[in-house]
Amino acid sequence: MVGTMVTDSKSVSTLTPMILLPFFLFSGFFKNTGNLSAWIGWIQYLSPIKYSFSAFVYNEVLHVGNSNIDQMNFDVGLWASVGVLIGLGVAYRIFSLFFLWLLRTRIE
């Protein structure tokens, strides 16, 4: 999607980490999502990494009888995470098509 937003390849190389780093920071790897501040915690809902991590943990730990999965504050389950990942993939592709359409109108 970032490649369709910017026409210069050097700008894409600098802009992509700036977009991906908040996704990593607010995905639940480094800090529990229940401890995030309300004013910045909304970023976690846009992150596909959050839902991938949630689905992975539910898939691997759900079969273990005595687990601390409730302490991780995941707000969606395994199949809901898979559904959200599919929805985010479709949404990001629609945004990419929109940015390509804008680029086409600027070129013409």
C-alpha positions as CSV (number, residue, x, y, z in Angstrom):
1,M,0.0,0.0,0.0
2,V,2.9,2.4,0.8
3,G,4.3,1.7,-2.6
4,T,1.1,3.0,-4.3
5,M,1.0,6.1,-2.1
6,V,4.4,7.5,-3.0
7,T,5.9,7.5,-6.5
8,D,9.6,7.9,-5.4
9,S,11.3,4.6,-4.4
10,K,13.5,6.4,-1.8
11,S,10.5,7.9,-0.1
12,V,8.9,4.5,0.1
13,S,12.0,3.1,1.8
14,T,11.9,5.8,4.4
15,L,8.1,5.8,4.9
16,T,7.5,2.1,5.3
17,P,9.3,1.7,8.6
18,M,7.5,4.8,10.0
19,I,4.2,3.1,9.2
20,L,5.2,-0.4,10.4
21,L,6.9,0.5,13.7
22,P,3.7,1.6,15.4
23,F,2.1,-1.7,14.3
24,F,4.9,-3.6,16.0
25,L,4.9,-1.5,19.1
26,F,1.1,-1.7,19.7
27,S,0.6,-5.3,18.7
28,G,1.1,-6.9,22.1
29,F,4.6,-8.2,21.7
30,F,6.3,-5.6,23.9
31,K,3.5,-4.3,26.1
32,N,0.2,-5.8,27.2
33,T,-2.6,-4.3,25.1
34,G,-4.7,-3.8,28.3
35,N,-2.1,-1.4,29.6
36,L,-2.2,1.0,26.6
37,S,-3.5,4.5,27.0
38,A,-6.9,5.1,25.5
39,W,-5.7,8.1,23.4
40,I,-3.1,6.0,21.5
41,G,-4.4,2.5,21.9
42,W,-6.6,2.7,18.8
43,I,-3.5,2.0,16.7
44,Q,-3.6,-1.6,17.8
45,Y,-6.9,-2.2,15.9
46,L,-5.3,-1.3,12.6
47,S,-2.3,-3.6,13.1
48,P,-2.4,-7.0,11.3
49,I,0.5,-8.0,13.5
50,K,-1.7,-7.8,16.6
51,Y,-4.3,-10.2,15.1
52,S,-1.6,-12.6,13.8
53,F,0.0,-12.7,17.2
54,S,-3.4,-13.3,18.9
55,A,-4.2,-16.1,16.5
56,F,-0.8,-17.7,16.9
57,V,-1.0,-17.6,20.7
58,Y,-4.6,-19.0,20.7
59,N,-3.6,-21.8,18.3
60,E,-0.5,-22.8,20.3
61,V,-1.6,-22.3,23.9
62,L,-5.3,-23.1,23.7
63,H,-4.7,-26.8,23.9
64,V,-2.6,-26.5,27.1
65,G,-4.9,-26.9,30.1
66,N,-3.1,-24.5,32.5
67,S,-2.2,-21.4,30.6
68,N,-2.1,-17.7,31.4
69,I,-3.7,-16.6,28.1
70,D,-6.3,-14.5,30.0
71,Q,-3.6,-12.2,31.3
72,M,-2.6,-11.1,27.8
73,N,-5.9,-9.2,27.3
74,F,-6.7,-10.4,23.8
75,D,-10.1,-9.1,22.8
76,V,-10.7,-11.5,19.9
77,G,-10.4,-15.2,19.6
78,L,-8.7,-17.5,17.1
79,W,-11.3,-17.4,14.3
80,A,-12.2,-13.8,14.9
81,S,-8.5,-12.9,14.4
82,V,-8.4,-14.9,11.2
83,G,-11.5,-13.0,10.0
84,V,-10.1,-9.6,10.9
85,L,-6.9,-10.5,9.1
86,I,-8.8,-11.3,6.0
87,G,-10.8,-8.1,6.3
88,L,-7.7,-6.0,6.9
89,G,-6.1,-7.5,3.8
90,V,-9.1,-6.6,1.7
91,A,-9.2,-3.1,3.2
92,Y,-5.5,-2.4,2.6
93,R,-5.9,-3.6,-1.0
94,I,-8.9,-1.3,-1.5
95,F,-6.8,1.6,-0.2
96,S,-4.0,0.6,-2.6
97,L,-6.4,0.6,-5.5
98,F,-7.6,4.0,-4.4
99,F,-4.1,5.4,-4.3
100,L,-3.3,3.9,-7.7
101,W,-6.5,5.6,-9.1
102,L,-5.3,8.9,-7.6
103,L,-1.9,8.4,-9.1
104,R,-3.5,7.7,-12.5
105,T,-5.5,10.9,-12.4
106,R,-2.4,13.0,-11.5
107,I,-0.5,11.5,-14.4
108,E,-3.1,12.1,-17.0
